[in-house]
Amino acid sequence: AARRDFYWLRSFIAGGVAGCCAKTTTAPLDRVKILLQAHNHHYKHLGVFSTLCAVPKKEGYLGLYKGNGAMMIRIFPYGAIQFMAFDQYKKVIKKQLGISGHVHRLMAGSMAGITAVICTYPLDMVRVRLAFQVKGEHKYMGIIHAFKMIYTKEGGLSGFYRGLMPTVVGMAPYAGFSFFTFGTLKSIGLAQAPNLLGRPSLDNPDVLVLKTHVNLLCGGIAGAIAQTISYPLDVTRRRMQLGAVLPDYEKCLTMVQTLKYVYQQHGVRRGLYRGLSLNYIRCIPSQAVAFTTYELMKQFLHLN
């Protein structure tokens, strides 16, 4: 029983570490993405690469990692809950509903993503507010101050959940297709070409796992597909989260209003998909590192 109890904890740690490694890899791109998605007035005339160069000049190299502390505090529980919930939901869906094959991956992935988002959403809210600030114009002094301000000024607890709806609606296909694509590629790869793509797991020689570079590739493909499907909802969520910080925010109070507004003002390519190319550069390595780290941590913590 002791081993089973610790299985939860070990699974939790594996997911948390995977999330943190993935996010730190792409933290500078995250900061740039938030500045561009919401048209920050200091950087709005710049493109991705010029912003990447401008931020260190204006705010020092650590400016690229602004909000990353808050990000880690959020991403550890987020990654942990997501990967752990995925394993649990998969078992439940198989046992209770009798659904297996590839569909249960899609369902379990979506449910795991939603669970993780709801549990860690207030932290995401605070991180976005901190990352959107530019040196010399600070409204929030730090994580705790931001929590206090949002709580007192923006209607208590509900203030932390602005933009939750598009996040959940966007997260379901994103996490679902992410886990689905990775799991499906992994199972097909190991079934079709076990010697070429696989090797025995370090903690359990009976279990085949993907070689590291194959893992990275599968994770990257999973990230790209999931991203394309759910991106417009990500843009919507950011605008809603930034709320009163943006000039035209009374037109963006609900998810549908925001989608319509962005589409009418900026169209599909420059509005709903603004920053997508950057998101590929960000999401593909991020998902690749997340899945690969998780697979390695599973072996390291004897989860196979």
VOGU-3710 file (C-alpha; in Angstrom, 3 decimals, decimal comma):
1> aarrdfywlr> 0,000/0,000/0,000  2,871/2,348/0,822  4,126/2,036/-2,762  0,679/2,893/-4,084  0,361/5,958/-1,840  3,692/7,241/-2,971  2,744/6,496/-6,576  0,436/9,547/-6,455  3,192/11,707/-5,037  5,802/10,445/-7,495
11> sfiaggvagc> 3,438/10,957/-10,399  2,697/14,473/-9,083  6,414/15,329/-8,883  7,120/13,906/-12,356  4,410/16,075/-13,932  5,505/19,171/-12,009  9,151/18,862/-13,018  8,124/18,227/-16,650  6,012/21,388/-16,654  8,761/23,549/-15,135
21> caktttapld> 11,452/22,342/-17,551  9,146/22,917/-20,512  8,177/26,435/-19,468  11,653/27,643/-18,538  12,853/26,586/-22,003  10,419/28,991/-23,613  9,908/31,699/-20,933  11,354/34,596/-23,013  8,958/33,793/-25,855  6,082/33,723/-23,387
31> rvkillqahn> 6,830/37,237/-22,201  7,066/38,512/-25,786  3,838/36,728/-26,691  1,875/38,449/-23,926  3,317/41,877/-24,851  2,382/41,407/-28,524  -0,965/39,612/-28,139  -2,349/42,444/-26,084  -0,598/45,228/-28,035  1,527/46,705/-25,207
41> hhykhlgvfs> 2,156/50,335/-26,209  5,919/50,145/-25,629  6,388/47,284/-28,056  3,320/47,214/-30,279  5,103/48,589/-33,370  7,671/45,759/-33,207  7,673/42,180/-34,449  8,669/39,050/-32,561  12,424/39,173/-33,052  12,737/42,922/-32,653
51> tlcavpkkeg> 10,783/42,642/-29,375  13,100/39,831/-28,241  16,010/42,230/-28,852  14,251/45,318/-27,452  13,240/43,823/-24,084  16,827/43,225/-22,853  17,829/46,740/-23,961  14,913/48,337/-22,122  14,622/46,015/-19,115  17,853/43,961/-18,965
61> ylglykgnga> 18,189/40,266/-19,827  16,154/39,218/-16,807  13,305/41,209/-18,358  12,840/38,229/-20,666  12,061/36,104/-17,606  9,677/38,611/-16,048  6,752/36,824/-14,438  8,663/33,526/-14,588  8,724/33,145/-10,787  4,946/33,405/-10,715
71> mmirifpyga> 4,939/31,096/-13,734  6,895/28,356/-11,895  4,634/28,616/-8,846  1,718/28,039/-11,197  3,259/25,577/-13,616  4,518/23,043/-11,078  1,042/22,265/-9,721  -0,378/22,693/-13,224  1,940/20,136/-14,830  1,622/17,864/-11,829
81> iqfmafdqyk> -2,194/17,914/-11,801  -2,430/17,580/-15,580  -0,180/14,548/-16,019  -1,472/12,860/-12,861  -5,129/13,518/-13,728  -4,520/12,207/-17,257  -3,348/8,835/-15,921  -6,266/8,654/-13,486  -8,958/9,737/-15,987  -7,627/7,256/-18,517
91> kvikkqlgis> -8,115/4,406/-16,007  -11,588/5,623/-15,025  -12,749/6,015/-18,641  -11,462/2,537/-19,482  -12,980/0,894/-16,381  -16,243/2,793/-15,905  -17,177/3,637/-19,487  -15,421/0,775/-21,234  -14,011/3,192/-23,827  -10,484/2,413/-24,954
101> ghvhrlmags> -8,482/2,793/-28,143  -7,445/6,303/-29,078  -10,676/8,068/-28,053  -10,101/7,605/-24,336  -6,808/9,503/-24,689  -8,630/12,436/-26,242  -11,266/12,460/-23,484  -8,798/11,955/-20,621  -6,461/14,628/-22,023  -9,275/17,178/-22,284
111> magitavict> -10,515/16,461/-18,764  -6,974/16,581/-17,340  -6,347/19,939/-19,019  -9,569/21,419/-17,671  -8,871/20,131/-14,149  -5,374/21,620/-14,146  -6,582/24,972/-15,518  -9,350/25,428/-12,952  -7,021/24,551/-10,059  -4,270/26,978/-11,075
121> ypldmvrvrl> -6,153/29,766/-12,882  -5,730/32,567/-10,296  -1,949/32,121/-10,501  -2,101/32,464/-14,282  -4,118/35,643/-13,899  -1,500/37,181/-11,603  1,374/36,092/-13,869  -0,204/37,738/-16,929  -0,685/40,996/-15,049  2,947/40,949/-13,870
131> afqvkgehky> 4,341/40,032/-17,304  2,352/42,831/-18,986  3,970/45,514/-16,813  6,906/47,468/-18,194  9,743/48,899/-16,088  8,862/52,263/-14,564  5,083/51,778/-14,761  4,485/49,224/-12,051  0,983/48,851/-10,717  1,727/45,600/-8,871
141> mgiihafkmi> 4,780/45,221/-6,641  4,894/41,433/-6,733  2,855/38,247/-6,590  1,225/38,826/-3,184  0,533/42,495/-3,866  -1,111/41,568/-7,194  -3,320/38,999/-5,440  -4,404/41,598/-2,860  -5,090/44,288/-5,492  -7,152/42,033/-7,769
151> ytkegglsgf> -9,089/40,690/-4,780  -9,959/44,121/-3,356  -10,374/46,078/-6,618  -11,963/43,544/-8,949  -14,754/41,915/-7,005  -13,191/39,340/-4,687  -12,677/35,769/-5,840  -14,561/36,164/-9,116  -11,913/38,711/-10,153  -9,385/35,882/-10,399
161> yrglmptvvg> -11,526/33,909/-12,824  -11,986/36,466/-15,619  -11,478/34,736/-18,949  -11,887/31,253/-17,426  -14,504/30,254/-19,991  -12,356/30,696/-23,132  -9,482/29,104/-21,220  -11,503/25,985/-20,452  -13,031/25,881/-23,936  -9,559/26,327/-25,470
171> mapyagfsff> -7,836/23,965/-23,048  -10,106/21,008/-23,770  -9,066/20,634/-27,432  -5,490/21,736/-26,701  -4,774/19,226/-23,934  -6,988/16,623/-25,556  -5,240/16,708/-28,937  -1,858/17,100/-27,288  -2,132/13,904/-25,209  -4,043/12,164/-27,991
181> tfgtlksigl> -1,429/12,907/-30,675  1,514/12,066/-28,429  -0,034/8,854/-27,099  -1,155/7,720/-30,540  2,217/8,442/-32,179  3,949/6,665/-29,304  1,802/3,539/-29,481  1,941/3,347/-33,295  5,701/3,949/-33,292  6,424/1,292/-30,677
191> aqapnllgrp> 4,095/-1,194/-32,393  5,431/-0,635/-35,935  9,144/-0,096/-35,342  10,040/-1,122/-31,779  13,767/-1,621/-32,488  14,218/1,565/-34,465  12,234/3,929/-32,224  12,135/2,254/-28,822  14,351/1,031/-26,022  13,641/-0,817/-22,758
201> sldnpdvlvl> 12,626/1,453/-19,866  15,368/2,047/-17,261  13,123/1,102/-14,338  11,269/-1,788/-15,975  12,978/-3,640/-18,860  9,622/-5,205/-19,861  8,236/-1,781/-20,769  9,304/-0,223/-24,071  9,767/3,544/-24,146  10,609/5,853/-27,039
211> kthvnllcgg> 14,198/6,952/-27,581  14,730/10,528/-26,431  14,971/12,169/-29,858  11,815/10,326/-31,016  10,072/11,483/-27,840  11,030/15,083/-28,597  9,752/14,770/-32,150  6,400/13,236/-31,121  5,925/15,854/-28,398  6,673/18,617/-30,893
221> iagaiaqtis> 4,159/17,325/-33,446  1,564/16,992/-30,675  2,179/20,609/-29,661  1,875/21,926/-33,220  -1,441/20,193/-33,938  -3,000/21,086/-30,595  -1,879/24,701/-30,902  -3,393/25,301/-34,328  -6,772/24,020/-33,190  -7,061/26,085/-30,029
231> ypldvtrrrm> -5,147/29,316/-30,727  -8,005/31,845/-31,261  -9,307/30,978/-27,781  -5,872/31,724/-26,341  -5,955/35,241/-27,826  -9,464/35,710/-26,412  -8,403/34,576/-22,953  -5,436/36,964/-22,803  -7,597/39,969/-23,729  -10,187/39,035/-21,110
241> qlgavlpdye> -7,542/38,457/-18,435  -5,936/41,824/-19,048  -9,394/43,324/-18,670  -9,367/46,922/-17,516  -5,677/47,276/-18,434  -6,731/47,491/-22,107  -8,483/50,567/-23,563  -11,474/48,905/-25,255  -12,230/46,401/-22,546  -15,968/47,085/-22,147
251> kcltmvqtlk> -16,415/45,549/-25,620  -14,689/42,358/-24,480  -16,676/41,264/-21,443  -17,741/37,803/-22,610  -15,973/35,181/-24,673  -18,234/35,574/-27,720  -18,033/39,392/-27,590  -14,242/39,220/-27,454  -13,963/36,746/-30,351  -16,295/38,930/-32,431
261> yvyqqhgvrr> -14,483/42,132/-31,506  -11,021/40,762/-32,342  -12,317/39,317/-35,613  -14,044/42,583/-36,650  -11,128/44,818/-35,635  -8,212/42,730/-36,828  -9,555/39,826/-38,942  -8,381/36,228/-38,814  -4,659/36,376/-39,551  -3,820/39,627/-37,744
271> glyrglslny> -6,366/39,121/-34,967  -7,452/35,613/-34,066  -4,134/34,109/-35,128  -1,868/37,048/-34,201  1,391/35,660/-32,815  0,726/32,088/-34,010  4,118/31,679/-35,692  5,697/32,726/-32,409  3,488/30,245/-30,655  4,800/27,429/-32,823
281> ircipsqava> 8,366/28,425/-31,968  7,222/28,424/-28,345  4,848/25,490/-28,186  6,653/22,901/-30,210  9,823/22,856/-28,059  7,731/23,332/-24,935  5,524/20,275/-25,569  8,528/18,280/-26,780  10,407/19,021/-23,533  7,287/18,423/-21,389
291> fttyelmkqf> 6,511/14,957/-22,729  10,174/13,934/-22,875  10,896/15,096/-19,315  7,753/13,357/-18,072  8,753/10,087/-19,758  12,252/10,358/-18,240  10,896/11,253/-14,780  8,557/8,248/-14,983  11,608/6,006/-15,336  13,584/7,917/-12,726
301> lhln> 10,756/7,635/-10,158  9,845/4,045/-11,099  6,370/4,748/-12,432  6,390/2,240/-15,307
//
